[in-house]
Amino acid sequence: MVLNKLSSNGIRWLLASLTSVLMLFVWLNFVYLWTSPNDENWFTTNFFSLSITQGFPAKPLFKPTEYGSTGIEQGDLIVSINHFEVRTADELARQLKAIEEFNVFDVTVMRPTTGEMLPFKVAKHMLPKNLVREIPPSVYVLEVVPGGASDRAGMLKGDLIIRIEGKGFATAKDADQIMRTTRAGQNVRYDVLRQNRLMTLNVTMAKFGIPLHLMVIRLSGLLFVLFGVFLWATRPMIKAARIHGIAFSLIGAGMALVLPSRFSAYVPMAQLLTWVRWFSITLGTAALIHGRYYFPREIPEFMERPWTRYLPYGMAIILAIWGVVLGEALLFPAVAILVGYHWIIANVYRGPLERARAFETRLINWATGLSLISLAVMALVPDFRRNFMGLVGIPLLLLPCSYFYTMARFGLLDLKFRIRRTVQYSTLSIGWACLLILLFVFSLRELAQLEIDIPNIHFSMRSIEVLESPVPAIHQQNTVKKLLMIIAVVGAWLLLKIGRWGQKLIDRRFHRSGYDYRRATSELAENLSRKLSIKDLADTIVDKICDFMYLRQAALVVMKSNEWLTSAKTRGIDAQQFDDFLHQHANQLAHSLTPFFGEVSVDYLDGPIRSSLRKFSFSYAVPVRSKGSLLAILLVGEKLSESSIEQEDLRFLNSTTKQIAVSLENTLLYEQLADQERWRHELEIARQIQLSSLPQGTPNVSGLSISAVSEPAMEVGGDYFDYLLDGQKLMVIVGDVSGKGTSAALHMSKLQGVLRSLHRLDEGPVDLLCRANPILCHNVDAKSFVTALAVQFDPLNRRCRIARAGHLPLFHYRCLHDDVIQHAPPGISLALDQTGLFDKVIEEIEVAYDDGDVFLLASDGITEAFNADGRAYGESRLSATLRSYAELSATEIQARIMAEVTDFADQNSAQDDDMTAVIVKAIPVDIHVIKTNSTSSVA
C-alpha cells in the first residue's frame, strides 16, 4: 500500500488533502441549498388522466367511515374498470361499451385529497352523461409545507399541477427542472386542477432554508469527519487508525452531503453531489470493514486472504453506481450488503482467538446494529425519509462514540486519553440541572397555552358552590389562574424530588455520597474485634477504610517479628511492586514518619520516599503507634471520585488508628502463642503424611525378597523410595532431595508424583529419569536438586538394569564370589540442567545376578552418619556390613544395617541427615506363581 511507504507527515498531508476536497463538496452543497429556489411542497408524477366531472352514487367496497364518503366524488381520478387499467377517454369508452345498460361493474378511483385507491361497485345506468374530463400530464401534490411558499399561495394537498409558468411537463422530474429555472423571490404562476376546477396560484419562490432534521445529519456528519481526522492525524503510522480515519471522514462527508428528496439529480450540481455522496458512503463503509481486520488487533486469518479485505471496495463502487441510478431508497440495502458481507466473512474465517476477544468490540457491534436499524426505518418508511431523514444522524453518532469508548476502555491504537472523573461529575451534574430547568420552563410554557374547561363551580373562602348557569368569565379566569399556580407548584415540587433522586444516583455513580464517620468508626471497631490473624485484620482494615472513604488505593504495612511486611493486603496498586519497594525502603519509610504522630501528606516525607509513594498514587501516610513504638503504617490514596481528601476524612483516619493499634497488639500476641502450638502440631501431621506417602508394604514379586526403611533427620525429610511394578518386572527407586526439613519434604512429594505419573510399561530406568528431569527443573526450587538411583529387576531372566542420577552407587553382594561391588553408571543430578546435558551424560548398565545376591540402595544419610569423633560411616564400612549379614533375610539385613549405623553414630547424638535403605535379595523363582500371574494378566 502506498501509504505504508510515506512518512507520518506525508500521510497527514495526503489525508488532509483528501479531507479538504470532501469539505469543499460539503461547502458547495451548503451554498447550493441556500441559493436554490423552492416552492416548499412535495409532488410526484400523476399517472391517471381521467378526472370525474361530477359525483354519482356507488357502493364502496370498504367501510365508508374510513374516508367519509359513500360514493364517487368530483375530482376523483379513474384508475381501472373491471380491473382493466384505463388511461385515456377512448379506453374508458371501449370498456363501458362492453358492459350492459343495467349491469354492475367494478371501478377503482384515486382520491387526490387522501391519496388512496378506492374500489366501488357501480351500476352503468347511474353514470352521468359527461362522466370524465381528460386532463393533461400533471404532478400530484403529496404535501405542502405549513407556512411555506405554496401554503401562502393557497395550494393544498391533492392539487394536480398541470403547468408552471405556462409550461407543461410529462413527469415530476420535468416539473422540478422548470421550477429550478426560476429565481428565489420570483412570483411563479402555477396552473392547478382542484376537484376538476382549474385555478391559477401565484407562488413566491423561497430560498431553501435548510430543515432542522437536515442540519442534524450534517452536524453528525461533521462529527464523523472530526473523529476521522483525529484518528489519522494523531496515529498516521498505525494502519488501523489510518484506515478508520479515512472511513469516518468519507462516511461523515457523505452524511453532510445529504440533499432533500425534492432536489433533482438531473440538475448538474445536484447530480455531482449525488455521485460524491454515494461514493463517499459506500467506499467509507468498505474502508470501515477493511479497518476491522486490523482492529482491535490484526487478524492473521484475514491477512492470509487479501481478497477479503479488498473485495468490499469493488462492491462499494458497483453499489454506488447502483444507488445513483436507482435512488436514495437503496442506501440501506447498499450498506446492509457490505455489512452482511463482513459478517459472513468474519464468522467463516475468524479464528477461535478472535472469537474469545469479541467482547472488546461488543459495543461497536451493537452500535452498528442500531445504525442499520435506523437506516432501515428511513428506507422502508417513505414519510420518514421525506420529512425526517436527517434525524437518522442521531443514532448514527453511536458508531464513532462506540469506537471512541472502546479505544479508551482497552487502550487500543496506542491512544491514551481520559477525562477526569471530577470533570465527568461536574458535567453530568450541570447537565442534569439544565435538563430539569428546561423541562420546568417547557412545562410552564405548555401550561400557559393550556385551555382548561372549568365546570360550573364557584370557589370562595367559605364554600364551594355548584351553579346551574355558567360562571362569569372573570371568575373563571381567576379559578384557572389559581389552578395553574397549584399545578406549577406541584410540578416544581415533583421536579425537585426527581432532581434530588437523579443527583443521588449521580453521586453514587461517582462515589460522591457522604458517610457518617462516627458510624463507620463503630462498625470498624466491631469488625476488628472478631479478627484473630494479621492477614484477616489487614484485609478488614483496608477493605473497610476503602469502602467507607471510597478510596482507589490503600495499603497496610505491619511490623511483625522486627520485620516490615506487606500484611496480606493492598488495594488499587500492584502488590508485587509495592512489596519490592518495602524490601528496599521500609526502614526509610518508618524513619521518615518518626517526627509525626498523626496523618501526614506524603509531600512532607523524604525525597525518595515521597517520589515512590506518589508513584503508587498515595496521598497520606498514617502511623499506627502504641506505647511510643510504631506498629504499622496505613497508606491511603486518592478517592474514586478523584476529589481531594477533606478534614472529615482525616478525622476518621485519626480515630481509627487507636483501634488499629489495640487490635494489632492483641493479634500479634495471639499469633505468637498460636504459632508455636501450630508448628508442633503441623509438623507431627506432616511427618505422618510423609511416612504414609511412602510404600507401606513391599510388592510380592516372585524371585525377590524386599525390605525398606526411611528415617527423616527432622520431623519431615527429603529422602524418597518407591516401587514401580511392570508385570513381573520391578523398578526400585531411591531419591534424595538436597537439604532437609519442610522444603525438602515438599520437593520429595513432587518427585514422587512426577515419577509415578510418568511411569509406563516396557520403559527402562534411563527413559523414566530423562522424561522426569525437565518437569522437575520447572517445579523444583532453583537452589535445590535431586539425586536418584533406579534399578529395574527382571527375576525371570535374572538381570537388572541400573541408572543413576548423581546418587550413591548400587551396592551388590555377589553370593558366588562372596564380595560386594558397587555399580555407578554415569549421571548427574535431576533438576539441575535443561540444556540436554542430562540426557547426554546419563547411561544405563545391565547386570546379571544369581540366587542369594543382595542389592542395597541407600541414601547418603547412612554413609555420612558421623560418630562423636567426627568420622563418617563411609561406603567401605557399609559394604562390609552388607557382606557380613548377606546370608540373612532382606528384612534382617535391613534391620542389622540400620542398627550398625545407629550404634556407630552414637544414639545420644542428633541425626544429621535423612537415612533410607532398600534391600533387594534374589531368591529362587516360583514358576507356578509366574504362570498364574501371567494367566491372570491375559484374562
N, C-alpha and C positions, 0 to 999 in steps of 0.2 A: 504494500500500500504506500502511495506517495507520501502521506502524512508521516509515516514512520521514519522517513529519511530526513525530515526537516527538524530544525531546532525548535525549542519551545516558543521563541519569539516568532519564528517563521510560521508555526502553526497558528499562533494568535493572530498574526496579520492576515493569513489566508481566511480563517474563520470569521474574523472581524469584517473582512470584505464581503463574504457571503451574507452575513447578518445585515450589513449595511444595505446590500441590494434588496434583501427581503423587507427591510424597514422602509426603503424607498417605495416599494409597491404598496406597503401599508399606508404610507402618506398619500400616494396618488389615489388610493381607494377612499381615504377620508375626504380629500378635496373633491373627488368625483361625486360622493354622496351629498356634500354640502352645496355643490353648484348645480346639481341636476334638478330640473323642474319635476313636479309631481302633482297629480290630481287627487292624491290621497284617497284612492279607492282600490279595490281589488276586483278584477274582472277576468273572465275566461271565455274561450270561444263557445258561441252558441251553435249547436249542430241542428236545431229544429227551426224550420222557416214558415210553418203554418200556424197562424195565431187565430184563436177563436174570436169571432166578431161580436157575439152576444151569447150570454149564458143560456143553458137549457137543462131540463131535468135529466138526471141519470142516477142509476143505482150504484153507489160506491161499493167496491169490493174490499173495504176497510172500515174501521169504526169511524163514523162521521165526526165524532167529537175530537178525533185526533187532529183534524185540520179545520174544523169549524164550518164544514160545507157538506151539503148532500147532493150537489150537482156540479156540472162543469161550468166554470166561470169565464167571464170575458177576460181575454188576455192569456188564457192557458194555451200552451203550445202542444199540438198533436204530435205524439211520438209514434204510435202504431195503431193499426186497425186489424182486429182479429190476429194480433201478434205479428202482423206484417208491417215492417217499418215503412213509413211514408215520409218523403222529404219535399215533394212538390205537389201543386194542386192537381196536376194530371194523374199522379199516382193515387191521390186521395179519391179522385173521381172514379178511377178504374176499380178501386176496392169497394166503394159504395155501390157501384153499378151491379156488382156481383151479389149483392145482398137483397133479398126480397123486401117488399114495402113494409110489412109489419113484423119482420124478423128482428130479433135482438142480437146485438154483436158486442164484442169487447173493444173498448177504446182506452188507450193509455195516454195520459197527458202529463206534461211537466208544468208545474205551477211555479212561475218565476218568484213570486213573493216568498215562497218557502224553500224552493229548490228541490222539491220532492217529486218523484214519479208516482202518479196516482192512477190506479186502474178502475174503470167503470163498466157497467152494463148499460147499453143504450138501445132504445127502440128506434128503428130507422125513421118511422113517421114522426118522431119527436124532434127531428133535426130541423133547424131554421133553414130558410132558403139560402141566405148568404152566410154560410157556415164559417168560412175561414177567410183570412187575408194572408196572402203570401208576402212575407217581409224580406228585405234584402239581407245579406250577410251581416251579422251583428255579434256583439260580445255581451255576455250576461254578467251583471254586477253582482259579485258574491257578497261584498261587504263594503260599507262606507265608513271611513274613519270618523268617529264622533268629533264634531267641531272642526273638521278638516275642510279643505277647499271644496270638495264635491258636496259635503254636507251643507256648507254655507250656500251653495248654489241650488240646493233643493233636490239633489239626487238621492234616490232611495235604493235599498237592496231589492233586487229583482228587476230593475230597469234594464232595458235592452238598448245598448248604444249602437246606432247604425251608421253615424257619421261623426267625424271630428274635424272641425274647421272645413266642413263641406266635403271632406274626402272619405270615400268608402274604403272598406278593407275586407279581407277574407277571413283572417284569423286574429286572435288576441295578440299574436306577435306583431302583425302589421299595425294593429291599433296602437300598440305600445311604441312602435317606431315613430308613428305620426306624432304621438304625444311628446316624445323626446325631442322632436324638432322645434318645439315651442320654447319660450323663454320663461324663466321664473318671473312672476308678477304680471304676465300677459293674460288678457281675457280670451279664453278659448271657447268656441261655440261647439256644444255637444248636442246632436240630434238624438233624442231618446224616445223610445216607444214604451209607454207605461199603460198596461191594461188596454192595449190596442189603440191607445191615443198617442198621437205624435206631439212632442213638445221640444222646445229648444231651451237648453240651460247654458248660462254663461259661467264658466268655471275660471276663477282667477288662480292661475298656477302658482303653487307654493314651492319655495326652496325646500328640499327634502331634509328636514331636521332628523337627525339620527334617533330612532326609537330607543327607549331606555333599555329594552332587552338586548338590542344590538350593541349598545355601549357595554353591557355586562360581558358579552362574549369577546368583545375587543379588548377590554381590560384584562380579562382572563388570558387571552392570547398573549398580551404583552408580558404578563407574569410568567407564562411559559417561556417566552423568549429570554427574559431576565434570568430565569433559572438555568436555561441552557447556556447563556453567556457566562454565568458564574461557574459552571462546570468546566467548560473548555478553556476559560481564561485562567482559572486557578490551578488546574491539573492538566495542561495540554499534552504532557508526555505519557499520561496513563490512558491506554486505549479505551477502556470502559467509560471514563469521564469524557473523553473526546467524542466518542460516538453518541453517548447520551446527550451531550451538549448540542451536537448537530441536530439530533432527533427532536429535542424540545424546542429548539429555535425554529425548525421547519414547521412543526405542528402548531406552535404559537402564531407564526406568521399566517398559516392557513386559517386559523381561527379569527385573527384580526382582519382577514380579507373577506369575511362573510358578507354577501350582498343580500338585500331584501329580494324576495322572490319575484317582485314586480320588475326588477331591473332585467332588461332583455340581454341574453347572452349574445345577441346579434349586433348590439352596439359595440363598436370596436374596442373602447376602453373596458367595458364590462366583459367582453369576450376575453381580452388579455388577462384581466384579473381573475376570471374563472379558471383559465388554464393554470395560472400561477398558484391559485388556491388549491386546486385538485392535486397538482404535483407536489406541493408542499405537504399536504396532509398525508397522501399515500406514501411518498418517499420518507417522510418523517416517521410514520408508523413502521415502515420497513427498517429504518435505522434503529428505532427503539427495540425491535425484535433482534436485530443484529447485536445491539449492546447487551441484551440479556445473556448472550453466550459468553460474555466476559464479566457479568455482574450477577451476584455479588463476588463471584470468583470465576476464573476461567474454567470452562467445562471441557475436559480433554476429549470426551466423546464427540463433541461438535468440531473441535479443532481437526480431528481426523477426517471430517466430511465437509470440505469448504462449500459445497453446493448448498448445504443447509443454511449457511449464512448469507449467500449472495442471491439465491433464488427469489427471496421476497422483493428485491429491488426490481427484478424483471416483472414480477406480478404487480408491483406498485405502478409501474409505467402503464401496463395494459389496463389496470383498473382506473387510473387517472383518465386515460382516453375514453374509456367506457363511461365514466361519470360525466365528463364534459359533454359527450354526445347525448346521453340519455337523461341527465338531470340530477338535481340535488337529492331527490329521494333515494338515490343509490349510494349516498355517503355511508350510511350504516352498513349495508351489505358489503361494500368495499373494505371497510375497516374490519368487519367481522370475519371476512375471508382471510385477511392477513393474520389476525389474532388466532383464528381457528387453525391455520397452518402451523403457527408457532406452538400451539397447544399440542397438536398431534405429534410434531417432530420432537418436542420436549419429552413427551411421555413415551415415545418409542425408543429414543436414543439416550435419554438421560440415565446415567449410572446410579447405583444404589447410594453412593456417597452424596450425590447432589440431591437425591430424594430426602436423605437424612438432614440436609441443610435447608430444606424448603421452608422451614419456619422463619428464616431470615427474610424471605420475600413474601411472606403470607399477607402482610398488609398491602403490598403492591398488587398482589393478585386480586385482593378484594376491591381495591380502588379501580383496577382495570375492569372488573366485572360490573361495578356500579356505573362506570363511564359508558360501557357498552349498552347497559340498560337505558341510560338517558338518551343515547343516540338512537336506540330502537324506538323509544317513545316519540322522538322527533320525526323519525322516518315513517312510523305507522299511523300517526295522528295528524292528518293534514291541517286541521285548525291550529294545532300547537305549532306546527312547522311554519305556518303563515304568520301567526301573531306573537308567538313566544319563543321562537327558535333560539334567540340569544341566551335564554336562561339555562340552556344546556351547558354553558360555560361554568356554572357554579359547581355541579358535580364533577366536571372535568378537572377542576382545580385540585380534586383529591389526588390526582395522579402525581403531579410534582410534589405535593405535600407528603405523600406516602414515600416517595423516593428520598426526600429530604430527611424525614424521620428515620427511615431505615439506615441511611448513611450515618446519621448522628448516633443512632442506637447501637450499631455494631462497628462503628469506626471504619467504614468502608471508603475506598478510593483515597485513603490516607488523608481524609478530611476530619479535622478535629475542631468542632465548633460546639459551643454550649452556651445557652442562656442561663444566667444565674437564677436560682430559684427565688431570690428576693425580687428580681425583676419580673419573673413569671407571676409571683404572688401579687405584686402591686398592679401589674397589668390586668390580671384576671379580676381583682377586687374592684378596680376602677371601671372595668368593662361591665361588671355585674351591676354596679351602682348606676352607670349610664343607661343600661338597659332598663332598669326599673324606673328611672326618671322618664325616659322616652315612653315607656308603657303608661306611666301615670299621665303624662301630657297628652298622649294619644287618647287615653280613656276620657280625660276632661273634654277634649275636642269632640269626641263622639257623643258624650253626654250633652254638650251644648247644642248639638244638632238633633238630639233625640226628641221626637214628638210623643208626649205621654198623654193618653186619653184618660182624664180623671173622671171617675164616676160622680154622680150627683151626691156628693158627701161634703158637708161643711165642717171644718175643724175649727174649734175655738179653744181657749184656755180652760173652759169649764166643761165642754161637751163635744161629742161627735154626733152630727145630725144628718140623717138621710133625707134628701129633698126630692120632691116629685118633679119640680122644674129644674132646668139646667142651672148650674152655679154661675153667677156673674163672672165675666171674663177676668176682672181684676182679682177676684178671689181665687179663681182657677190658676192664674199666673203665680200668685203668691204660694199656693199649695205646691205647684210644680217646682218652684224655686227651692222651697223647703225640702221637698223630696229629693231633688238633685243634690242639695247640700248633704243630706243624710247619706245618699249613695256615694258621694265623693269622699265623705269622712270614712265610711265603712270600707270603701275601696282603698283609701290611703292606709287604713289600719291593716287590711289584708296584704297589701304590697309590702308594708313594713315587716309583717310577720314572715312573708315569703323571702324578703331581703335578708332578714336575720338567719332564717333557715339555710338559705343558699350560702351566706357568708360563713356559717359554721361548717358547712361541707367543704368550702374552700380552705378554711383554717385547718380542718382535719387533714385535708389532702396535702397541704403544705406544712403540716406539723406546727401550726401556729396556735394550737389550743393551749390555754393556760393550765397550770396544775397547782394543786394545793400542796405546798412543800411540807406543811405540818403533817398532813395525812400520809404523804409519801415517806416522811421520816418514820412515822409509826409503823407503816407497812413494811419498810425495810428492816426495822428492828425485829419485827415478828418473824420475818423470813430468816434473818441471820441466826436467831436463837435455835433454829432447827437444824443447822448445818454443823457437821462434826468433822469435816475434812477441808483441807486448804483448797482443794480443787472445787468442791461444791460451794464453799464460801466465796471464792473468787468469781465463780460463774454467777452466783446470785448478785454479788455487789455490782459487777459490770453490767449485767443484764438489766437489773432494776434501775440503776442510775441512768443508763441509756434510754430505757423506756419512759422514765419519769421526765427527763430533761429533753427527750427527742434528740439524742446525740448521734452523730455519724461515727465518731471514733472514741474509743476509751480503752484503757488497759490498767491492770493492777499488777504492780511489781512487789513481791513479798520477800522479806528476809527470812530464810529458813536454814538452820544449821550453819550460820555465819556465811551464807551464800545468797546472792540476789538471784531470784528466779522469776521467770515469766510464769506466774502461778496459774497455769492451765487456761488463762482466759485473756484474749484480746478481742476487739470488735472493730471492724471497719478498716483494719490495716493488715499488711502481710505479716503473719505471725512469725515466719522464719526469719525475715529481715529484722524484725524487732528483737527476736532472740539473739541474733548475731550482734546487734547494737548493744544489748545488755552485756553480752560476754566481754565486750571490749570497753564499755563506758559505764557500767553500773556503778562502780565506786565513785567515778567522777560526778555522776548524776546525784548520788547521795551527798557527796561533799558540797555540791552547788546548792543544795537545799538546807544546809546546816544553819544559815542565818535566818531562815524563815520558819515560822510556826503556824502559818495559815496558808491559804491558797496563794499562789504566785503565778503571774503570767510568765510563760516560757521566755519572753523577750528579756526578762531580767536575769536569766541564768547565764552561765559562762558561754563564750562564743561557740565552741564546737558542740556543746550540748544543745545550745539554743538552735543551731542550724539543723542538727539531727532531728530534734523533736518537731521542728517546723516542717521538715521533710515528711514526717508522719502525720502532719496536719494537726498536731496537738496544740491547744491554746493555753491550758492551765495545768500546773502540777500542784497536787495537794499532798503534803507529807502527813503520814499517819504515825503519831508518836504515842508512846506510853512510858511514863516514868523517865522522861528525858531521852529515851532511845528511839531510834527510827525503826518502825516495824514494817512499813510498806509505803509505797508511793502510788497515788491514784492520778492517772493522766487522763484528761478529758480533751476532746477535740471540738470541732465546730458542730453546730446544730444541723439537723436535717433540713431545717428551713433556711440555713445559711445566714441566719440573723446572729447578732453578737450575743455573748453570754452576759446576762444582766446581774444586778446586785442580788435579786431574789434567788437566782441560781447559785451565786457564790455563798449566800447564807445557808442554802440547803447543803452544799458540799461541806461547809464548815461543821454543820451539826452532825452530818453522817460520819465524819472521821472519828469522833469519840466512840460511836457504836462499833465502827470497824475495828478500832484498836482493841476494845474489850473482846470482841468476837475472835480476833486473830490470836490474842494471848491464850484464850481458852482452847481454841482449836489446835494451836501448836503444842500446848501441854498434853492434850488428849492424844494427838498423833504420836508424840514421843513415847507415851506409855503403850499405846496400841501397837506401834511398830515392833517393839521388842517381842511382844507376845505373838504377833502375827508372823514375824520371821521364823520364830521357833516352830510354830505350828505348820507353816507353809513348807519349810524345809523338810520336815518329817513326812508331810504328804508327798512332796516331790521325790523323796528317797523311795517311798513305797511305789509311786507311779513308775519311776525309772526301773526299779528292780522288776516290777511286774511286766514292763515292756520287753525285757529280755526273755529269751526262751525259758519257760517254766519246767520243761522236761526235755528229754533227749529223744531224737527220732529213732524209730525202730527200723534199722537198716540191717538186713542180713549180711554178715561178714564184718560188721564193725561194732565195737563197744565204745561208747562215748560218755564223757563226763566233763562238766564245765563249771566254773565258778568265776564271779566278778565281785570285787570288794572295793567300793569307792573310798578315797582317802578322806573326803568330807561327806556331808550328808548326801550329796549327789556328785557324780563324776562324769568323765568323758570317755571311759572305756566302753567297748561295744563288742558283742559277739552275736552270731546268728547262724541258723541252719537254713539252707535253701535246697529243697528236695526236688529232684528231677527224675521221676521214675525210680530206678534202683540206684541212681547216682545221687551223691550228697555233696553239696558245696558248703564248707565251713569257712566263715569269715570272722576275723578278729580285727578290730579297729581301735585307734587311739586318737582322740582329738587333742590338739595342743592346749595346754592349760588344764585347769581343774575347777571344780565348783560349778556354779549355776550356768555360766556361759558355755562351758564345755559340755554340760548335760544337754543344753538346748541344741547345740550343734550335733551332738551324738544322735538325738532323736531325728534330726533332719537326715543324717547319714543313713539311719535305719530305714526311714520311709523311702528315701531315694533308691536304695539297693533293692528293697522288696518290690517296689513298683516297676523297676527296670528289668528284674529277672525274668527270663523267658526260657523255654525248653531248648535243649541242644545248644546251649551257649556256654562258652568257657569262661574262666576267671578273667582273662585279659579283656575280652569283649565287654564284660559287665563293668569292669573298672574304667575302661575307656569311655563308655557311654555315661558313666556317673560323674566323671571329672568335670565337664563343662557345666553341669547342673549345680554341682557343689561350689564351683567358682562363683556362681551368681547368688548363692544362698548362704554361704559361709562368710563371716566377717573377714575383711582383707588381712587382718592381723593374725588370723588363725589358719591352721592347715590340719589335714587328716592323714594318718598313716593307716595302712590296711594290709592284711595278708589273707589271700583267698586260696583255698585248696579244694579241688573237686575230686572226690573219691569215686572210683568205679570198682566196687567189690567183686563183680563177676569176672573182670579181666585183671584184677589185682594191680591196678595202675592208678596214679593220681596226677592231676595237672595243677601246677603251682604258679601263682602270680603274686608279686609283692610290690606295694606302693610305699616305699620308704620305711617299712616296718621291720621289726626283728625278723631274723630268718626262721624258717621252719626247722624245728629240732626233730630228727628222725633217728629213732633207735632201731638198728638192724639186728634182728634176732640171730640170723645165721652167722654174723660177724661179731656179735656181742660188742658193738660200738655205737656211738652217737655221731651222726654227721649233721651238718647244717646246710639247708638249701636256701640260697639267697639270690634268686634271679634279679636282674637289674630292674630298677623302677624308682621314680621319685614320688613324693607325697601328693595326695589329692588336694584340690582347691588351691594350688599354687600357680598353675600355668594354664593359659588359654590360647597359646600361640601354636599348639600342636606338638610341642616338645614332649609332653607326657606320653602321647601315642607313639612317638619315635623311640623313646627310651625304654619303656616297659617291655618286658619279654615274659614268655611263658615256657616253663620246662615241664617235662613229663617224667615221672619216676615210677619204677616198678617196686612192689613190696611183697612181703611174704607173711604168712600167718605168724603172729607173735610180734610183728613190728609195731612200734608205738610212735605216734606223731604228737608233738607238743606245739600248740600255737599260743604264744604268751605275749603280754604287753610289757613295756619297759619298766612298769612299776615293780615287776618281780626282779629283773636283772639289776635295777638301780635301787633296790632296797638297801639302806645303809645301816651299819651297826653303830655302836657307841664310839668306835674308833674312827668312824668316817669311811670305812671300807665298803665297797659295793658288793652285792651278792655275785653278780657277774654271770656271763654266759657259760664260762667253763664250769663253775660250780653247779649251774643249772643242768648242764649236760651230764655231769657226774651223778647228780641226784636222780635224773631220769634213768640213767643206766642202772643205778642201784635198785630201783623199785620196778623195773620193767616187767618182772615176772608176775606182778600183782595185777588185779583188775584195773580197768580205767578209773573207776571211782576211787579205789585205794591209792592209785598213783597220784591222782589229783590232790587227795587229802594229805598225803605224805609231803608232796612238793610245797603246798601252802604252809604246812606245819614247819617244814625246814626253813622256809623264808621268814616266817614269823619269829621263830627262835633266833635266827641269825640277826634280825633287826632289833631284837630286844622288845618284848611285849610292853615294856613300860614306856617306850618312846612312841611318839605320834607317827602314824603312817604318812610318808611324804607324797606318795603318788598312788593313783588307782592301780589295782592289781587284777589281772584277768588271765586265766589259764584254761585252755580247752585240750583235753586228752582224747585222742582217737586211737584205739588199739585194734589191729587186724586180728580177726578170729575166723575159724572155718566157716565157709558159706553153706547155708542150708538151702540146697537146690529146690526142695519141695516148697519152701516159703516163696522163693523167687518165682517158681512156676504159678503158684496160687495167686501171687500179686499180679503177674503178667496177665493171667486169665481174667482177673477182676478188672484190670485196666481195659482189656479189649471189650469185655462186656459193657 
